[in-house]
């Protein structure tokens, strides 16, 4: 996935303001089931909010692992929540239209 600009990330954070967490990271951490759930949520919604119930101190490292594994990008962190974005793989299923990149 290509790098998002600051303007695009701000736009996505605005869209995510009213989102409820889709995925929760609890005492078992990053499990195969969690990755599958996040993958499905990203494919369906494109923008998801992940809540860290446990592992709050390690959330930045875990967020980086999620980004790498699911080929998505973290677009914001608010408290114990991290926002992830990845456009739907099929262009006809994309719901979020990002602001154009200047240049």
C-alpha positions as CSV (number, residue, x, y, z in Angstrom):
1,X,0.0,0.0,0.0
2,X,1.3,3.5,-0.8
3,X,2.0,6.1,1.8
4,X,-0.9,8.3,2.8
5,X,-0.3,12.0,3.0
6,X,-1.0,14.0,6.2
7,X,-4.2,15.5,4.6
8,X,-5.5,12.0,3.7
9,X,-4.8,10.7,7.3
10,X,-6.6,13.8,8.7
11,X,-9.5,13.0,6.4
12,X,-9.6,9.4,7.6
13,X,-9.4,10.3,11.3
14,X,-12.4,12.6,10.7
15,X,-14.4,9.7,9.2
16,X,-13.4,7.4,12.1
17,X,-14.5,9.8,14.8
18,X,-17.9,8.1,15.3
19,X,-16.7,4.5,14.6
20,X,-17.0,1.9,17.3
21,X,-14.1,-0.5,17.7
22,X,-14.3,-3.4,15.3
23,X,-11.4,-5.4,16.8
24,X,-10.4,-5.8,20.4
25,X,-6.9,-6.9,21.5
26,X,-7.2,-8.7,24.8
27,X,-5.2,-11.0,26.9
28,X,-4.2,-13.4,24.1
29,X,-2.6,-10.6,22.0
30,X,-2.2,-11.0,18.3
31,X,-3.7,-14.3,17.5
32,X,-4.5,-15.9,14.1
33,X,-8.2,-15.3,14.8
34,X,-7.5,-11.7,15.5
35,X,-5.7,-11.3,12.2
36,X,-8.5,-13.0,10.4
37,X,-11.1,-10.8,12.1
38,X,-9.1,-7.6,11.3
39,X,-8.6,-8.7,7.7
40,X,-12.3,-9.3,7.2
41,X,-13.2,-6.0,8.8
42,X,-10.6,-4.1,6.6
43,X,-11.9,-5.7,3.5
44,X,-15.5,-4.9,4.3
45,X,-15.1,-1.4,5.9
46,X,-11.7,-0.2,4.8
47,X,-11.3,1.9,7.9
48,X,-11.4,0.2,11.3
49,X,-10.8,1.1,14.9
50,X,-8.9,-1.4,17.1
51,X,-9.1,-1.1,20.9
52,X,-6.3,-2.3,23.1
53,X,-7.9,-3.8,26.2
54,X,-4.6,-5.4,27.2
55,X,-1.0,-4.8,25.9
56,X,-1.6,-1.1,26.2
57,X,2.1,-0.4,26.8
58,X,3.0,-2.4,23.6
59,X,0.3,-0.9,21.3
60,X,2.8,0.9,19.0
61,X,4.8,-2.3,18.4
62,X,1.7,-4.4,18.0
63,X,0.2,-1.8,15.6
64,X,3.3,-2.0,13.5
65,X,3.0,-5.8,13.3
66,X,-0.7,-5.5,12.3
67,X,0.3,-3.0,9.5
68,X,2.9,-5.3,8.2
69,X,0.9,-8.5,8.3
70,X,-2.3,-7.0,6.9
71,X,-0.7,-4.5,4.4
72,X,-2.6,-1.6,5.9
73,X,-1.6,1.7,7.4
74,X,-2.1,3.2,10.8
75,X,-3.8,6.6,10.4
76,X,-4.1,7.7,14.0
77,X,-3.9,6.8,17.6
78,X,-6.3,8.0,20.3
79,X,-5.8,6.8,23.8
80,X,-5.9,3.0,23.6
81,X,-7.4,3.0,20.1
82,X,-5.5,2.7,16.8
83,X,-7.1,3.4,13.4
84,X,-6.2,1.3,10.4
85,X,-7.0,1.9,6.7
86,X,-6.6,-0.2,3.6
87,X,-8.6,0.3,0.4
88,X,-10.7,-2.7,-0.6
89,X,-8.8,-4.9,-3.0
90,X,-11.5,-4.8,-5.6
91,X,-11.8,-1.2,-6.9
92,X,-15.6,-1.6,-7.4
93,X,-16.0,-2.3,-3.6
94,X,-14.1,0.8,-2.5
95,X,-16.3,3.1,-0.4
96,X,-13.9,5.7,0.8
97,X,-12.7,8.3,-1.6
98,X,-9.4,9.8,-0.4
99,X,-8.6,13.5,-1.1
100,X,-6.3,13.9,-4.1
101,X,-2.5,14.2,-3.6
102,X,-1.3,17.6,-4.8
103,X,1.4,17.5,-7.4
